Amino acid sequence: VQLQASGGGLVQAGGSLRLSCAASEIIFSIIPMAWYRQAPGKQRELVASIASGDFTITNYADSVKGRFTISRDSSGNTVYLQMNSLKPEDTAVYYCNALYSPRPWGQGTLVTVSS
């Protein structure tokens, strides 16, 4: 099982990044998926989720609502996170995984937002 997140980097506050997550198994295309993040010294937290059948069903943590957008490609096997108006507090390693019963975690992708 592989969940490969990419697209992270260093960006100034107010900037944007688009993260991508490619899943190696077809199962991920038919289950709800999510983006999580873990900031230094903090626990991993749920950032955004997207349903499997109806890709318009999404949910967001209050801290990113209105700034982040989660989406999936038509196959459902690639999940994206568009991040706008980034803040220093968004600095974290971002991971994608199943919303329910997460599988083994991939390496994630580091997002660093400078003030």
C-alpha positions as CSV (number, residue, x, y, z in Angstrom):
1,V,0.0,0.0,0.0
2,Q,1.4,3.3,-1.0
3,L,0.1,6.8,-0.6
4,Q,2.5,9.2,-2.2
5,A,1.9,12.9,-1.3
6,S,3.8,15.6,-3.3
7,G,3.7,19.3,-4.0
8,G,4.9,20.7,-0.8
9,G,7.6,23.4,-0.5
10,L,8.5,26.8,0.9
11,V,6.0,29.6,0.3
12,Q,5.5,33.1,1.8
13,A,2.4,33.9,3.8
14,G,-0.5,34.6,1.5
15,G,0.8,32.3,-1.2
16,S,-0.6,29.1,-2.6
17,L,0.4,25.5,-3.1
18,R,-1.3,22.5,-4.6
19,L,-0.7,19.1,-3.1
20,S,-1.3,15.8,-4.9
21,C,-1.7,12.3,-3.6
22,A,-1.4,9.2,-5.8
23,A,-2.7,5.9,-4.4
24,S,-1.2,2.7,-5.5
25,E,-4.2,0.5,-5.0
26,I,-7.6,0.8,-6.6
27,I,-9.4,0.5,-3.3
28,F,-8.6,4.1,-2.5
29,S,-10.7,5.2,-5.5
30,I,-13.8,3.9,-3.8
31,I,-13.5,5.0,-0.2
32,P,-13.6,8.5,1.4
33,M,-10.2,10.1,1.5
34,A,-8.6,12.9,3.5
35,W,-5.7,15.1,4.0
36,Y,-4.1,15.3,7.4
37,R,-1.2,17.4,8.7
38,Q,1.3,17.2,11.5
39,A,3.0,20.3,12.7
40,P,6.3,20.1,14.7
41,G,5.5,19.0,18.3
42,K,1.8,18.5,17.6
43,Q,-0.4,15.6,16.9
44,R,-1.6,14.7,13.4
45,E,-4.9,16.4,12.6
46,L,-7.6,16.0,10.0
47,V,-7.6,18.9,7.5
48,A,-10.1,18.0,4.8
49,S,-12.0,15.0,3.6
50,I,-13.9,14.1,0.4
51,A,-16.5,11.4,-0.2
52,S,-16.0,8.5,-2.6
53,G,-19.2,8.4,-4.7
54,D,-20.1,12.1,-4.7
55,F,-17.0,14.2,-5.0
56,T,-18.9,17.3,-4.1
57,I,-19.3,16.1,-0.5
58,T,-16.3,17.6,1.3
59,N,-15.5,18.7,4.9
60,Y,-12.9,21.0,6.3
61,A,-11.3,21.8,9.6
62,D,-12.4,25.2,10.8
63,S,-8.8,26.5,10.6
64,V,-8.7,26.0,6.8
65,K,-12.3,26.5,5.7
66,G,-12.5,29.0,2.9
67,R,-8.8,28.7,2.1
68,F,-8.3,25.0,1.2
69,T,-10.1,22.9,-1.4
70,I,-10.0,19.2,-1.6
71,S,-10.8,17.4,-4.8
72,R,-10.3,14.1,-6.7
73,D,-9.7,13.2,-10.3
74,S,-12.4,11.4,-12.3
75,S,-10.9,8.0,-11.4
76,G,-11.0,8.9,-7.8
77,N,-7.5,7.6,-7.3
78,T,-5.7,10.9,-7.1
79,V,-6.6,13.4,-4.4
80,Y,-5.6,17.1,-4.4
81,L,-5.5,19.8,-1.9
82,Q,-5.4,23.4,-3.2
83,M,-4.2,25.6,-0.5
84,N,-4.6,29.4,-0.8
85,S,-3.9,32.3,1.5
86,L,-1.4,30.2,3.4
87,K,-0.4,31.2,6.9
88,P,2.7,30.4,9.0
89,E,0.5,28.1,11.2
90,D,-0.2,25.9,8.1
91,T,3.4,24.8,8.3
92,A,3.4,21.0,8.7
93,V,3.9,17.7,7.0
94,Y,0.8,16.9,5.0
95,Y,-0.4,13.3,4.4
96,C,-3.2,11.8,2.5
97,N,-5.0,8.7,3.7
98,A,-8.3,7.0,4.0
99,L,-10.8,9.0,6.1
100,Y,-11.8,5.9,8.1
101,S,-9.4,3.3,9.2
102,P,-6.3,5.0,7.8
103,R,-3.8,2.6,6.1
104,P,0.0,2.7,6.8
105,W,1.1,6.3,6.5
106,G,3.3,7.5,3.6
107,Q,6.2,10.0,4.0
108,G,4.0,13.0,3.5
109,T,5.1,16.3,2.0
110,L,6.5,19.2,3.9
111,V,4.8,22.6,3.6
112,T,6.6,25.6,5.1
113,V,5.0,29.0,5.2
114,S,7.2,31.9,6.0
115,S,6.0,35.1,7.6
